[in-house]
Each structure stands twice: as C-alpha cells, then as structure tokens.
C-alpha cells in the first residue's frame, strides 16, 4: 500500500513539473507574439503622431523645380534616407540601447544643438512630443513611459526630438536595436511617399510600386549607417537642409516642413 502511495505521489510531482515547464515557453511565446502587435501598431499610419504634416523638404523641392517627376522623386527619397541614416539614426540607436530618462535627456539636448535648420527642428519636436503622448496613452502597462510623460511632456527642460523619443519608446517596448533602426527608416520613407501622393506628384498605385523599388536602397542605407554612436552623426545632404529652411518662406504650402 505504501509502495502504491509513493508511486502515485511521484507521478503527481512529475505531472506538476511537466506542467510548470510547459508554461515557460508558452509565456515567452505569448510575449513574443505581443511584441509583433506593438511593432505593427507603432508603424501604423493611423497612429496620430503628426508625421503626415511634414514632407521632409519635398514640397519646397517641387516648388524649386528640383523634383519634377517620378525619377526625381526616387533620387530625392534615397537622399533623404541617406541623410536620415547619417544624421538621425545614431540618436535612434543610442536611445534604444539605453532606454533611460537620463541618457535620453542628453541625446535630446545634443540633437537640439546639432540641428541647425529651424524648420526641421520644429518638425522634429512636434512629432516627438506627439509620439510620446500617443505611446504613453497606448502602452499604459509600461510605467517608465508614464513617468516620462508626466515628467517631461510640456516641460521646457527638453525639446522632445522625434529620433531619440522613437528609439527610447522602441527600447522600452522591447524592440531590438536593428528592428528599431529599420522601423525609423521605414517611417521616414512612408511619410515622404505619402507627401508625394498628396502633392499629386505620383498616384497611389505608383507610390506603392516606388516604395517596393526603393526598399533595397533603404536597406543599404540601414546597413551603411546602423549601430553608430552620436559622435559620428553627420549631415550628408546639405541641400536638403537648405530646402527645409526655404519651406517657411513659401507663399503657398500644404505641409509644415
């Protein structure tokens, strides 16, 4: 009788261990699946971050007759991605690697001193503050995001530039650094092409084709500039900076920058 009781007890212990082991990968798998939904939501065009109010200088380039057709647009887009990779991607990378308030504040202040174009600077802070507000409202379970919003949103001590805010949020949500950097490049590419569509430079179908065609170039830019420290940030397309600065002087304009 004692032997049967001992065997039954052993079987129950083994069943409990098996159950505990089976729950570990299930939990990890669930968290991984949830991360996909968070990634897609951050890249969704319906997220109200204000990105579609900016053309990255495209509107000024069209009025200056620098961009006149679809081929000009393709070359312009590649230059924009190259410049974003060299100038802003280091801030995205460093913020995602150290998603802490103190490190982010330093990056925000450094980028504010780095950007010499007033129009581009205002566009960056406008999108950054909107992104923080939206992310804190959506990802309510991430306490550091709530603390960040409560401390810095509306504060005069920081500028809330878009690139370091994007990297910080992605780091807090759980993205790896390469996914974060690729996502930032994708958002910029999407916004420029969307601006071109609304400026009637290209149709919606042609815009989708162009996005697919430029994707390999975007990946090359990512591999070229990824994982760089902010000390290596540089401006590779000064003409883009000049065009952004001209945007404020245009008589008629659809976009903010």
N, C-alpha and C positions, 0 to 999 in steps of 0.2 A: 504494500500500500504506500509506504514511504517512498519506494522507488518510483511508483507511478506519479506521486505528488511532485517529486523532484524533477521528473521528466517534463511534466506539464508546466512547471514554473520556468524551466529552461526554455521551453517553446514560446512562452509568453514574453520572456525577456528578448529572445531573438526577434519576435514579431515587432516588439516596441523599437528595437534598434533599426530594423529594416524600415519601419515607418518614419523614423527620425531622419535616416539617410535619404529616403526618397523625397522628403520635404525640402532638403537643402537645394538640390538642383532646380526644383520646381520654383522656389522663391527667387533664385538667381535668374532663372529664365523669365519669370514674370517681370522682374526689374529691367531686364534687357529689352523685353517687348515694350514696356512703358517708355523706355528711352527713345525708341523709334517714333512713338507718337509725339513725344516732346520735340524731337528733331524736326519732324514734318510740320508741327504747329509753328515753330519759330521761323520756318521758311515759307509759311503760307502767306500768300499775297493779301489775304483778308485781315492779317494781324495789323491793327491800326497804329503803326509806328511812324507814319508820315513820309515813308520813303518815296512814294509816288508823287510827292510835291516837288521833287528835285530831279533834274535832268543830267547832273554831273557835267554841266557846261555844254550839253548838246544843243540846247535851244540857241545859245549865243553862237555856237559854231555854225549852225544853219543860217542865222541872220548875217553872219560874217562871210558866208559863202565858202566856208572851209569844208562843210559837209553838204553835199548836194544830191547824192544818190545812195543806193544800197551798198555799193562797194566802198564809198567814202565812210558810210556808217560802220561797215565791218572793220575798217582800219582804225577808225576813231574808237570803237569799242575795245579793240585789242590794246590800244594805247592807254585807255582808261584802266583796264585790268592790270597792265604792266605798272602803271603809276600807283594804283592801289596796293599792288603787291609789294612794291619797294617802300612806299611811304607809310601805309596804314597796317599792313599785315603784321609787322613786328609788334605793334601795340596790341593787336588781337591775340597774337601768340603768347606774349608775356602775361597778359591779363588772364588768359585761360589756364596758364601753367600755375599761376599763383592767385587763385580767386579769393583774395582777402582785401578788405577795405583799405588798409594802409598802403598796400602795394598798388592798388588801383588808383588811389588818390595821386600818387607820384606819377603814374603813367598819364593820368588825365591832365595834370599840370604841365607835364613835359610836352604832350601833344598840343596843348593850347599855345605853348611858346613856339612850337615848330611850325604850325600853320600860319602862313603869312597873308593868306587871302581871306579878307573879312567875310566875303560871301560864303566861301567854303566853310569857314569856321562857324558861322551862324547855322548853316545847314547841318553840320556835324553835331552841334549841341542840341539843336531842335530834335533831330532823330534820336539822339542818345537819351535825352530826358523822356521822350515818348516811349522808347523801348523799355526803359527802367520801370515806368509807370505801368505799362501793359504786362510786363513779365511778373512784377510783384503782385498784380491783380490775378494773373492766371495761375502761377505756381505758388499758391498760398502755403503749401507744405514746406517750402524752403525758407527757414527762418532767417538765414543771413540776407536773403533778398528783401524780406520785410524790414529788417534792421537798416539795410542800406537805403531803402526808400524813405523810411522815417527820419533818418539822419541827414541825408543829402539832397533829397528832392526839394527844390525850392531854395536850397542853400546857396549863398554867394561864395562859399569857400571852394567850390568845384564848378567845372564847366559842363560836366556830363557829356563828353565827346562820345560819338557813336562807336568807334572802333574798340576802345578799351571796355566800354559798357557791354558790347556784344561779346567780347572774349570773356569777361567776368561772368556774365549770365550763363554762357555755354559751359564754363568751368563748374559753376555751382549746380547746374542741371545734371552734369555728369558726362559731357561730351569729351572725347579725346581731342588733343590739340590739333591733329591733322584734319579731323572732321570739322572742327570749329573754323579753321582757316579756309577750308574748301567751301563751307557754308557761307562765309563772308564774301568770298569771290562770287559765288552763285547769286547772292542777293544783289550785289552791285551790277552784275551782268543782266539780271532780270529787270532791274529798275531802269537801266539805260535803254533796253529794248522796248520796255513799256512806254517810256517817254517818246521814243521814235515813232511808236504806233499812234500815240495821241497827237503828235505833231504832223501826222499824215505823211511822214517820210516813207513809211513802209506799212503794208497791210498786216492784219493779224496772222494769216497763214504764213506769209513770207517771214514774219517775225519769229515764228516757231522754227521755221527752217533755218534761219540765221542763228538762232540760239543753239541749235544742234550742230551747225557747222563750226561755230566759234568755241564749242566745248573743249575740243582738243587743245586749242590755243590757251584757254583758261587753265587747263590742267598743266600745261607747260609753264605758265606764269606762276602757278602754285608751287610746282617743284623747284622753280628758279628762286623764289623768294621766301619759301616757308622756313619756319624754325629759326628766324633771325632775331637777334636782340635789338632793342630800340636804339641802341647806339649805332646800328647800321642802317637806320631808316633814312631814306633819301628821296628826292624828287627827280624822277626820270623824264618827265614830260612837262617842262616849264610852260609850254604853250597852253596846256590845259589849265594851269593855274591862272594865266593871263585871261583866258576866255571866261573862267568863273568870275574873275574880278569885273569883267565887262558886263556881266549879266545885270548888275544893279543899275546900269546906265541905259539899258534898252528902253525905248519908248513903250513898246507893247510886248508883254511876256505872259506866258501861261504858267511857268514854273517859278519856284522861289530861288532856284540856283541852277 
